[in-house]
């Protein structure tokens, strides 16, 4: 909690005067809940620009937002969701409705068979997701729906079938590794049976 204090002061002084951002997300068995995050973007961001997708150097980020998102410090308040039993440390990321609906019906039916997590296998693979949108000359939501969402869905189905203490511990270690070195590919060395890496990930 003491760690929150200087961040809260900095956010109050550099943003729009608020510290935390609560947003509705999909959760366990597709039930909706409010996720906690540090406020890193303008309050009206979901209805501005690219909506639920954040681009590299997104103009909607607050002065501290880029740092907090890059270091993933903005995710720390989700420990409150974990304490409330709405999330786990490891699991599929809790998604906004607009992004959840990009999956096929079959994936949507099973995506949240386990609790959403602070980190997860797709979070590691797509640690630096913004770079993929910068490389493609097409609408980011279409690129997400056609290319990224199918692979995220496959990764989360893999996790559903392999979840356990060993898998979760390795994912936690890999999360620390990608925070330090976002471009490392250790995840494919430690989990050799992951769904095949699509070209847009392999060439990034």
N, C-alpha and C positions, 0 to 999 in steps of 0.2 A: 503493500500500500504506500509506503513512503516514496517509492519510485514514481507513483502517479502524480505526486504533488508538483514537482517542477514541470512535468509535461502539461498538467492541467493549467498552470499559470501561463506557460508559453502558448498554449492553444487559445486561451482566453484573450491574450494580447495580440496574437497574429491572425486569428481566424475570424469567425463571425460571432464570437462571444459564447460559444458552447464547447463543451469538452467531449461528451459522449454522443454517439449517433446510434439510435435504435432503428432497426429496419426489419420488416417481416421477411422471413425465409422459410423454406421447406425444411422439415425435420423428420424425426423418426416416424416411420409408417405414414409419411406424407402429411403429418400434422404440422401446422404452421406455428411459428414462435417468433419472438423478437430477439434478434442478435445484437450483442453489444460490441461497439468498436469505438476507438478514439476517432473524433471528427477530423477527417483529413481532406474533405471536399466541401464545396458549397452545399448548403442545405437543399437547394433545388436541383442538385446534380442528376437525380434519376429522370428528370424531365428535360434536361439540357444536353446538348452535344450528342454523344454516343450512348447516353443512358447508362445501362448496367455495365457497359464495357469501358474500362479505363485504358486510355492510350498512353504511350510514352510521352512525357512532358505535357500531360493533359492540362488544359487551361483551367479546368474546374478545381484543381488541387489548391489547397491553401498553402501559404509559405512553408509551413512545417510538414504539410501532407506528403510531399515527395520523399522526404527523409523517413517519415514514419512508415510509409508503405514499402519503401525499398528495404528497410530493415525488418519489416513485419511486426514492428512494435505496436502498430495500430490494432493488431489482432489480440493483444494481451487481455483486454477487458472481457474476452470470451471465456475467461476463467470463471466469470460470474455465471455464464450459461452452463458451464460444466458443473459448478457447485449446485445449480438448480436442477441438474439432471437432464437438461435439454440437449446437451452435447457431450461428446467424449473427447479424449485427447487425440485419438486417431480415428478417422472415419471419412466418409465422403463429405466434401464441403457443402455447407448449407447454402442453397442457391436461391436467388430471387425467382419469382414465378416466371418471368419472361425468359430466363435462361433455362429453367427446368423444362419448359415446354419445347425446347429445341431437341430434346431426346426423343427417341422412338417410344411408342406406347409401352413396348415390352420393357425397355430400360426404365422408364418412369415407374412402372409397377414395382420394380425390385431395387431401385437406386437407394432407397432409404430403408432397406431391410435391417440395417444397423444404424446406430445413432450417428448423426453428422459429427465431424471432428474438427479440432483446431488445426490439425494437419492431416495429410493423407497421401496416398500414392499419386493421385492426379495433381495434388498441390506441389509435389516434388517435381514431377515431370514438367509441369507448366509453371515452374517457379518464376520464370521471366516471361510470362505470357504476352506482355505488351509488344515484345519484339516481333511476334508472328503477324500481328495486325499491321505493323509498320512496313513489313516486307511485301504485302499483297495489295494490289490496286483494285480492291473491291470493298463493298460495304462490310464493315467489321462484324455486324450481326449475321450476315449471310456467310461470311468466312467461318465464323464460330459454329453456325448450324451445320454447314456442309463438311467442314474438316475437323474442327477441334472437338465439338460435342460428341461425335461418334467414338473418337478415341478416348475421351474422358469416360464415357459410358462403359467402354470395354475395360478400362483400367479399374473402375469401381466394381464392376462385376467380378473381376479377378480378385479384388480385395475381399469381397463378400465370401468368395469360395476359399480364401486362404487366411482369413483373419484369425488371430491367436496371439498369445503373449510374445512369441519370437518375432512374428511379422511386425507387430506393433512396436517393439523395441527397436528393430532395424529401421522402421520408418521414422521414428523419433531421432535416431542417430543420423539418418540421411537428411532429415530436415535441417539439422544443425549444419551439415556439410554444405547444403545448397545455399544457406544464408551466407556462409563464408565464401563459397565459390559457386555462383549460380549456374555456370555452364558445365559443371562436372557431370559425368554420365555414370556415376557409381551405381545408381538405381538399377541399371541394366546389367551390371556385373553381380550385384548382390541378389537380384531377383531375375534369374535367367529365363524363367518361364512367363514373363510378362507378355501381353499381346504385342505382336510385331510393331516396331516403331515405324510410323508413317514417314514418308519422305520429307514433309515439311518440318518435322521434328528432327529427323536425322541430319538434314542439311542446315539447320540453324546454328 
